[in-house]
Amino acid sequence: MEKLKFQKMWEAADTFVFDIDTGSILPIVDTLSKVASFADKHWFYYYENGIGAAYYEEGEMKKAAEAGLKDFSDIEYRKKYFADIKTLLEFETKLYQKIEETDFSKISNPELKDFLQQAVDVVVNNFGYYLACQPQCVSLIEKSVQQKLAEAVPENKIIDAFTLLSTPTTSTKIRREEQNWLNLLIKSKKENLSENENEELLLRHYKEYFLLNAADGHEPWTLEYFANKFLNDNKLPLANLENRLSEIAKSSEKIEKQKTEFIEMYNIKSDIVDDCNLLAEIGHWRLEMRFVWMPGYYYDKHILNEVAKRFSCDQTLIRFATIKEIMTFFEGESIDKAELENRTKAFLFAIEDEKVFVLSGAEAQKKLIEYVPPVDNSGLREFKGNIAMKGKVKAKVLVYKWSDNMQEKLSSINGEFILVAGQTRPQLMPLIVKSSGIVTDEGGITSHAAIVSRELGIPCVIGTKIATQILDDGDFVEVDADEGIIRVIRKFNEK
């Protein structure tokens, strides 16, 4: 049997056994095969000292790419895929509203078990669709589009065409919340609404968007938060509010106009346009799904806290248990506390030949070395990735790891910097908007880094695989996003 070769695809902080079980293991084993024509047979997640990383088998990533090309080439599959996502997200939001209104301390054990199962099921189902459109799943679609564009546009325009035509213009939930908020403020000012009428508007806005902040791993917004925000923002001149609302509307219109002009200028064929629209739609829905499943973890945590309280289990330790282990509490059984404590030090959660297992402590560390033998890349001075947004920039590096404190990182900024991360997520926006360049280990054209860098016009190279292994805070580098090359000009400890 050929030796398996694994590649690290993403990292996360404080993501424990329960989170991986519901967000990766169960979706791969139970849901992905129902959504896509391929599901991973080998996969693992390794956690140690608060940081974890997910690894995919390289041969299976190629199979996932082939499956993605096959699946998304089917028009009927596309329609059902996106329709199912919309239905699922609507159901999830309603469930979270129901959970939000429930006092778990006052319900019975069977009711608590049912709430937990429902919350787990919607996260597992959501992730099945999310995993079906990962970067590796759409990589052959991206490659096909670029090959077709090479026949339609000058060589120096291929990347420009690809990034422009595959940029989503459909509003994300973040953008919709801002638009709704501005309209609320404008309506209040223009119609000189009463206090009761303003409170009614605020309540409607709260019910629609209170979970949005939880998509960054924080607490959901409260009604009091919006009330205070209203008092502050209502002091802004009406003209300022209307100008900002107009800017938001025009940003999408501007991109759509650029797309239309480019298509007409180079007579881009309809099949290329269709594939680019598909990539844009996938990119959009990947973000929309994140805005829903991240709040799911918030509610799962609250349900788990009640389970832990009722069955005398530590609220932190319970998150190092699988959902199957947790459900045994309701059958009168217990979980090995020593094993859970061992997992807090290190654990490896894996699918191997479709069999699922969890290792802890020294056994997990040993298995990691077996799966991924150490490689020293520290001496590399130049490496490549994929172009997300063209441009060139030279600046010092700021590396963000998921265990880092955001405020400390923001405080450390001194001049221009290039943000380097395993991948970007919405919670990195405070750093992203200040950065002069972005470099990531993972990601394709539908990734968060790719979409945001194009929206903001920041040079960006994605999918380097090794950037966070090579670069350190303070290194002076050149990001050549015209060629997809990162050059180390001077390490932070070199004179």
C-alpha positions as CSV (number, residue, x, y, z in Angstrom):
1,M,0.0,0.0,0.0
2,E,1.3,3.4,-1.0
3,K,2.3,5.6,2.0
4,L,-0.3,8.3,2.8
5,K,0.9,11.9,2.6
6,F,-0.9,14.5,4.6
7,Q,-1.1,18.3,4.2
8,K,-2.0,20.8,6.8
9,M,-5.0,22.8,5.6
10,W,-6.2,25.0,8.5
11,E,-5.5,25.9,12.2
12,A,-7.8,26.8,15.1
13,A,-7.4,27.8,18.7
14,D,-9.4,26.3,21.5
15,T,-11.1,23.9,19.2
16,F,-11.6,20.7,21.1
17,V,-12.8,17.1,20.6
18,F,-16.5,18.0,20.6
19,D,-16.0,20.8,18.1
20,I,-14.0,18.6,15.7
21,D,-16.5,15.7,16.1
22,T,-19.4,17.9,15.1
23,G,-17.5,20.2,12.6
24,S,-15.4,17.6,10.8
25,I,-15.5,14.0,11.8
26,L,-19.3,13.5,11.7
27,P,-19.8,15.7,8.6
28,I,-17.2,13.7,6.7
29,V,-18.4,10.3,7.9
30,D,-22.2,10.9,7.8
31,T,-23.1,14.0,5.7
32,L,-20.5,14.7,3.0
33,S,-21.2,11.5,1.0
34,K,-24.8,12.6,0.8
35,V,-23.9,16.0,-0.5
36,A,-20.9,15.3,-2.8
37,S,-19.7,12.3,-4.8
38,F,-16.6,11.9,-2.7
39,A,-15.9,11.9,1.1
40,D,-12.5,11.6,2.7
41,K,-11.4,8.1,3.9
42,H,-8.3,9.5,5.8
43,W,-8.3,12.7,7.8
44,F,-7.0,13.9,11.1
45,Y,-6.9,16.8,13.5
46,Y,-4.0,17.2,16.0
47,Y,-4.3,19.5,19.1
48,E,-1.6,20.5,21.6
49,N,-1.2,23.5,23.9
50,G,-4.4,25.2,22.8
51,I,-3.7,25.1,19.1
52,G,-5.0,22.5,16.6
53,A,-4.6,21.8,12.9
54,A,-6.5,19.8,10.3
55,Y,-4.7,17.5,7.9
56,Y,-6.0,16.1,4.6
57,E,-4.5,13.3,2.6
58,E,-3.0,14.6,-0.7
59,G,-4.2,11.8,-2.9
60,E,-7.7,12.2,-1.6
61,M,-7.6,16.0,-2.1
62,K,-7.1,15.2,-5.8
63,K,-10.1,12.9,-5.8
64,A,-12.1,15.7,-4.0
65,A,-11.1,18.1,-6.9
66,E,-12.3,15.6,-9.5
67,A,-15.5,15.1,-7.6
68,G,-16.0,18.9,-7.2
69,L,-15.6,19.4,-11.0
70,K,-18.1,16.6,-11.7
71,D,-20.6,17.7,-9.2
72,F,-20.6,21.4,-9.9
73,S,-20.6,20.9,-13.6
74,D,-24.1,19.4,-13.2
75,I,-26.6,22.4,-13.3
76,E,-29.3,20.5,-11.4
77,Y,-26.8,19.6,-8.7
78,R,-25.8,23.3,-8.4
79,K,-29.4,24.4,-8.0
80,K,-30.2,21.8,-5.3
81,Y,-26.9,22.5,-3.5
82,F,-27.5,26.2,-3.1
83,A,-31.2,25.8,-2.4
84,D,-30.4,23.3,0.3
85,I,-27.9,25.7,1.9
86,K,-30.5,28.5,2.0
87,T,-33.1,26.1,3.6
88,L,-30.6,24.8,6.1
89,L,-29.5,28.3,7.2
90,E,-33.1,29.4,7.7
91,F,-33.8,26.4,9.9
92,E,-30.6,26.9,11.9
93,T,-31.4,30.5,12.6
94,K,-34.9,29.6,13.8
95,L,-33.5,26.9,16.1
96,Y,-30.9,29.2,17.6
97,Q,-33.7,31.7,18.3
98,K,-35.6,28.9,20.1
99,I,-32.5,28.0,22.1
100,E,-31.9,31.7,22.9
101,E,-35.4,31.8,24.5
102,T,-35.0,28.6,26.5
103,D,-34.0,28.4,30.1
104,F,-32.1,25.1,30.1
105,S,-32.1,24.9,33.9
106,K,-35.9,24.4,33.8
107,I,-36.2,21.6,31.2
108,S,-36.1,17.9,31.8
109,N,-33.2,15.6,30.9
110,P,-35.0,14.2,27.8
111,E,-35.7,17.7,26.6
112,L,-32.1,18.8,27.2
113,K,-30.9,15.7,25.3
114,D,-33.2,16.6,22.4
115,F,-32.0,20.2,22.3
116,L,-28.4,19.0,22.2
117,Q,-29.1,16.5,19.4
118,Q,-30.8,19.1,17.3
119,A,-28.0,21.6,17.8
120,V,-25.4,19.0,16.8
121,D,-27.4,17.8,13.8
122,V,-27.7,21.3,12.3
123,V,-24.0,22.0,12.7
124,V,-23.1,18.6,11.2
125,N,-25.4,19.1,8.2
126,N,-24.1,22.7,7.7
127,F,-20.5,21.4,7.6
128,G,-21.4,18.7,5.1
129,Y,-22.2,21.4,2.6
130,Y,-19.3,23.6,3.7
131,L,-16.8,20.7,3.2
132,A,-18.2,20.0,-0.2
133,C,-16.9,23.4,-1.5
134,Q,-13.5,23.6,0.1
135,P,-10.5,25.0,-1.9
136,Q,-9.4,21.5,-3.1
137,C,-13.0,20.7,-4.2
138,V,-13.1,23.7,-6.6
139,S,-9.4,23.7,-7.7
140,L,-10.0,21.9,-11.0
141,I,-12.8,24.4,-11.8
142,E,-10.4,27.3,-11.1
143,K,-7.7,25.6,-13.3
144,S,-10.2,25.0,-16.1
145,V,-11.3,28.7,-16.0
146,Q,-7.8,30.0,-16.2
147,Q,-6.9,27.7,-19.1
148,K,-10.0,29.0,-21.0
149,L,-9.1,32.6,-20.2
150,A,-5.6,32.0,-21.5
151,E,-7.2,31.6,-25.0
152,A,-9.4,34.7,-24.6
153,V,-7.2,37.4,-23.0
154,P,-3.6,38.5,-23.1
155,E,-1.2,36.5,-20.8
156,N,-0.8,39.5,-18.5
157,K,-4.5,39.8,-18.1
158,I,-5.4,36.2,-17.1
159,I,-5.1,36.6,-13.3
160,D,-6.8,40.0,-13.5
161,A,-9.7,38.5,-15.5
162,F,-10.0,35.5,-13.2
163,T,-10.1,37.5,-9.9
164,L,-12.5,40.1,-11.3
165,L,-15.0,37.7,-12.9
166,S,-15.0,35.4,-9.8
167,T,-15.5,38.2,-7.2
168,P,-18.8,37.8,-5.4
169,T,-21.1,40.9,-5.5
170,T,-24.0,39.4,-3.5
171,S,-24.2,41.1,-0.2
172,T,-22.9,39.1,2.8
173,K,-24.8,39.2,6.1
174,I,-22.2,41.6,7.5
175,R,-22.9,44.0,4.6
176,R,-26.7,43.5,4.9
177,E,-26.6,44.3,8.6
178,E,-24.7,47.5,8.0
179,Q,-27.2,48.5,5.2
180,N,-30.2,47.7,7.5
181,W,-28.7,49.7,10.3
182,L,-28.1,52.7,8.1
183,N,-31.6,52.6,6.8
184,L,-32.9,52.3,10.4
185,L,-31.0,55.5,11.4
186,I,-32.1,57.4,8.2
187,K,-35.7,56.4,8.7
188,S,-35.6,57.5,12.4
189,K,-34.2,60.9,11.4
190,K,-36.3,61.6,8.4
191,E,-39.6,60.6,10.0
192,N,-38.7,62.0,13.4
193,L,-39.8,58.7,15.0
194,S,-41.0,58.4,18.6
195,E,-39.0,56.5,21.3
196,N,-41.5,53.6,21.0
197,E,-41.2,53.5,17.2
198,N,-37.4,53.5,17.4
199,E,-37.5,50.7,20.0
200,E,-39.6,48.6,17.6
201,L,-37.1,49.1,14.8
202,L,-34.2,48.2,17.1
203,L,-36.0,45.0,18.2
204,R,-36.6,43.9,14.6
205,H,-32.9,44.6,13.8
206,Y,-31.8,42.7,16.9
207,K,-33.8,39.6,16.1
208,E,-32.4,39.5,12.6
209,Y,-28.8,40.1,13.4
210,F,-28.0,39.4,17.1
211,L,-26.1,36.2,16.2
212,L,-23.8,37.9,13.7
213,N,-21.2,38.8,16.3
214,A,-21.0,35.2,17.4
215,A,-19.6,34.4,13.9
216,D,-16.3,35.8,15.2
217,G,-16.4,33.6,18.3
218,H,-17.8,36.3,20.6
219,E,-21.0,36.6,22.5
220,P,-24.1,37.5,20.5
221,W,-25.1,41.1,20.4
222,T,-27.7,42.1,23.0
223,L,-30.6,44.5,22.5
224,E,-28.8,46.8,24.9
225,Y,-25.8,46.8,22.6
226,F,-27.9,48.0,19.7
227,A,-29.7,50.6,21.9
228,N,-26.3,52.1,22.9
229,K,-25.1,52.0,19.3
230,F,-28.2,53.8,18.2
231,L,-27.6,56.6,20.7
232,N,-24.1,57.1,19.4
233,D,-24.7,56.7,15.7
234,N,-27.9,58.8,15.8
235,K,-25.6,61.8,16.4
236,L,-24.1,61.5,12.9
237,P,-25.4,63.9,10.3
238,L,-28.1,62.5,7.9
239,A,-25.8,63.3,4.9
240,N,-23.0,61.1,6.3
241,L,-25.4,58.2,6.8
242,E,-26.9,58.5,3.3
243,N,-23.4,58.8,1.7
244,R,-22.2,55.6,3.4
245,L,-25.3,53.8,2.3
246,S,-24.7,55.0,-1.3
247,E,-21.1,53.9,-1.1
248,I,-22.1,50.3,-0.2
249,A,-24.6,50.1,-3.0
250,K,-22.2,51.5,-5.5
251,S,-19.4,49.1,-4.6
252,S,-21.2,46.1,-6.0
253,E,-22.5,48.1,-8.9
254,K,-18.9,49.1,-9.7
255,I,-17.7,45.5,-9.8
256,E,-20.6,44.4,-11.9
257,K,-19.9,47.2,-14.4
258,Q,-16.3,46.3,-14.5
259,K,-17.2,42.6,-15.2
260,T,-19.6,43.6,-18.0
261,E,-17.0,45.9,-19.6
262,F,-14.3,43.2,-19.4
263,I,-16.6,40.5,-20.9
264,E,-17.5,42.8,-23.8
265,M,-14.0,44.0,-24.4
266,Y,-12.5,40.5,-24.7
267,N,-15.7,38.7,-25.9
268,I,-15.5,36.2,-23.0
269,K,-17.5,33.1,-23.8
270,S,-20.6,32.3,-21.7
271,D,-19.2,29.1,-20.3
272,I,-16.3,31.0,-18.8
273,V,-18.7,33.6,-17.3
274,D,-20.9,30.8,-15.9
275,D,-18.0,29.1,-14.2
276,C,-16.8,32.4,-12.7
277,N,-20.3,33.1,-11.5
278,L,-20.3,29.7,-9.9
279,L,-17.0,30.3,-8.1
280,A,-18.4,33.7,-6.9
281,E,-21.5,32.1,-5.6
282,I,-19.6,29.4,-3.8
283,G,-17.4,32.1,-2.2
284,H,-20.5,34.0,-1.1
285,W,-22.2,31.0,0.5
286,R,-19.1,29.8,2.3
287,L,-19.1,33.1,4.2
288,E,-22.8,32.9,4.8
289,M,-22.5,29.4,6.2
290,R,-19.7,30.5,8.6
291,F,-22.0,33.3,9.9
292,V,-24.4,30.5,11.0
293,W,-22.3,27.6,12.1
294,M,-20.1,29.7,14.4
295,P,-23.1,30.8,16.4
296,G,-24.0,27.1,16.5
297,Y,-20.9,26.4,18.6
298,Y,-21.8,29.2,20.9
299,Y,-25.2,27.6,21.7
300,D,-23.7,24.1,21.8
301,K,-21.3,25.4,24.5
302,H,-24.2,26.7,26.6
303,I,-26.1,23.4,26.3
304,L,-23.0,21.5,27.2
305,N,-22.5,23.6,30.3
306,E,-26.0,22.6,31.5
307,V,-25.2,18.9,30.7
308,A,-21.9,19.2,32.6
309,K,-23.7,20.8,35.6
310,R,-26.4,18.1,35.8
311,F,-23.9,15.2,35.5
312,S,-21.1,16.6,37.6
313,C,-18.6,17.0,34.8
314,D,-16.2,19.9,34.5
315,Q,-17.5,22.4,31.9
316,T,-14.1,22.5,30.1
317,L,-13.4,18.8,30.3
318,I,-16.8,18.0,28.7
319,R,-15.7,19.7,25.5
320,F,-12.9,17.1,25.2
321,A,-15.5,14.3,24.8
322,T,-17.2,13.1,21.6
323,I,-20.9,13.6,21.2
324,K,-21.3,9.8,21.5
325,E,-19.5,9.9,24.9
326,I,-21.6,12.9,26.1
327,M,-24.9,11.2,25.2
328,T,-24.0,8.3,27.5
329,F,-24.6,10.6,30.4
330,F,-28.3,10.5,29.6
331,E,-28.1,6.6,29.9
332,G,-26.7,6.8,33.4
333,E,-23.1,6.1,32.3
334,S,-19.9,8.2,33.0
335,I,-16.9,9.3,31.0
336,D,-13.3,8.4,31.9
337,K,-12.1,11.7,33.6
338,A,-8.5,10.7,33.3
339,E,-8.8,10.2,29.6
340,L,-10.5,13.7,29.1
341,E,-7.7,15.3,31.2
342,N,-5.1,13.6,29.0
343,R,-6.8,15.0,25.9
344,T,-6.4,18.5,27.3
345,K,-2.6,18.1,26.9
346,A,-2.8,16.6,23.4
347,F,-5.2,14.7,21.2
348,L,-5.4,13.3,17.7
349,F,-8.9,12.7,16.3
350,A,-8.7,10.7,13.0
351,I,-10.5,8.9,10.3
352,E,-8.3,6.1,9.0
353,D,-9.7,3.8,6.3
354,E,-13.1,5.2,7.3
355,K,-12.7,4.1,10.9
356,V,-12.8,6.9,13.6
357,F,-10.6,7.0,16.7
358,V,-9.3,9.5,19.3
359,L,-5.8,9.2,20.8
360,S,-4.5,11.3,23.7
361,G,-1.2,12.4,25.3
362,A,1.9,10.6,24.2
363,E,0.0,8.3,21.9
364,A,-1.4,11.3,19.9
365,Q,2.1,12.8,19.6
366,K,3.6,9.5,18.4
367,K,0.8,9.2,15.8
368,L,1.3,12.7,14.5
369,I,5.0,12.0,13.8
370,E,3.9,8.8,11.9
371,Y,1.4,10.7,9.8
372,V,3.6,13.9,9.3
373,P,7.3,13.4,9.7
374,P,9.0,16.7,10.6
375,V,10.4,18.8,7.8
376,D,12.7,21.8,8.3
377,N,11.8,24.7,6.0
378,S,13.4,27.4,8.1
379,G,16.2,28.1,5.6
380,L,14.0,28.9,2.6
381,R,14.3,32.5,1.3
382,E,11.7,32.3,-1.5
383,F,8.5,30.3,-1.9
384,K,5.4,30.4,-4.0
385,G,1.6,30.4,-3.6
386,N,-1.4,31.3,-5.7
387,I,-2.4,34.8,-6.7
388,A,-5.6,36.2,-5.1
389,M,-5.0,39.9,-5.6
390,K,-2.2,41.2,-7.8
391,G,0.3,43.9,-6.6
392,K,3.7,44.2,-5.0
393,V,4.6,45.3,-1.5
394,K,7.7,45.3,0.8
395,A,7.2,45.5,4.5
396,K,7.7,43.8,7.9
397,V,5.8,40.6,8.7
398,L,3.1,40.3,11.3
399,V,2.3,36.6,11.9
400,Y,-1.2,35.9,13.4
401,K,-1.8,32.5,15.1
402,W,-5.1,31.5,16.5
403,S,-3.8,31.6,20.0
404,D,-2.7,35.2,19.7
405,N,-4.5,38.1,21.4
406,M,-6.0,40.4,18.8
407,Q,-5.6,43.6,20.8
408,E,-1.9,42.8,21.6
409,K,-1.3,42.3,17.9
410,L,-3.0,45.5,17.0
411,S,-1.0,47.4,19.6
412,S,2.3,45.9,18.2
413,I,1.7,47.5,14.7
414,N,4.4,50.1,13.9
415,G,4.2,51.2,10.3
416,E,3.3,49.1,7.2
417,F,3.0,45.3,7.7
418,I,2.2,42.2,5.8
419,L,-0.3,39.9,7.5
420,V,0.8,36.2,7.5
421,A,-1.7,33.6,8.7
422,G,-2.7,30.0,8.3
423,Q,-5.9,31.4,6.8
424,T,-8.0,34.4,7.4
425,R,-11.5,34.6,8.9
426,P,-13.9,37.4,9.7
427,Q,-12.4,37.9,13.1
428,L,-9.1,39.0,11.5
429,M,-10.7,42.0,9.8
430,P,-9.2,44.5,12.3
431,L,-5.7,43.4,11.1
432,I,-6.7,42.9,7.5
433,V,-7.9,46.4,6.9
434,K,-4.6,47.9,8.3
435,S,-2.3,45.5,6.3
436,S,-0.4,46.3,3.2
437,G,-0.3,42.6,2.0
438,I,-1.7,39.2,3.0
439,V,0.0,35.8,2.8
440,T,-1.8,32.6,3.8
441,D,-0.9,28.9,4.1
442,E,-4.2,27.7,2.7
443,G,-7.0,28.8,0.6
444,G,-8.3,29.0,-3.0
445,I,-10.1,31.7,-5.0
446,T,-13.3,31.2,-2.9
447,S,-11.5,31.6,0.4
448,H,-12.1,34.5,2.8
449,A,-8.6,35.9,2.2
450,A,-9.1,35.9,-1.6
451,I,-12.5,37.5,-1.4
452,V,-11.6,40.2,1.1
453,S,-8.3,41.1,-0.5
454,R,-10.0,41.7,-3.8
455,E,-12.7,43.8,-2.1
456,L,-10.0,46.0,-0.4
457,G,-7.4,46.0,-3.2
458,I,-4.7,44.4,-0.9
459,P,-1.9,42.4,-2.7
460,C,-2.5,38.8,-1.6
461,V,-0.9,35.4,-2.1
462,I,-2.8,32.3,-0.8
463,G,-2.1,28.6,-0.5
464,T,1.6,28.8,0.2
465,K,1.3,25.8,2.6
466,I,4.4,26.9,4.5
467,A,4.3,30.7,5.1
468,T,3.7,30.4,8.9
469,Q,6.5,27.9,9.2
470,I,9.1,30.1,7.5
471,L,8.1,33.7,8.4
472,D,8.4,35.4,11.8
473,D,7.2,38.7,13.3
474,G,9.6,41.4,12.1
475,D,11.0,39.6,9.0
476,F,11.3,42.1,6.1
477,V,9.8,40.5,2.9
478,E,8.6,41.2,-0.5
479,V,5.1,40.0,-1.5
480,D,5.2,39.8,-5.3
481,A,1.5,39.0,-5.9
482,D,2.0,39.6,-9.6
483,E,3.9,36.3,-9.7
484,G,2.7,34.7,-6.5
485,I,6.2,34.8,-4.9
486,I,7.3,35.6,-1.4
487,R,10.9,36.7,-1.0
488,V,12.6,37.0,2.4
489,I,14.8,40.1,2.2
490,R,15.9,40.1,5.8
491,K,15.1,38.0,8.8
492,F,14.2,39.8,12.0
493,N,17.4,38.7,13.7
494,E,19.7,39.7,10.8
495,K,21.6,43.0,10.6
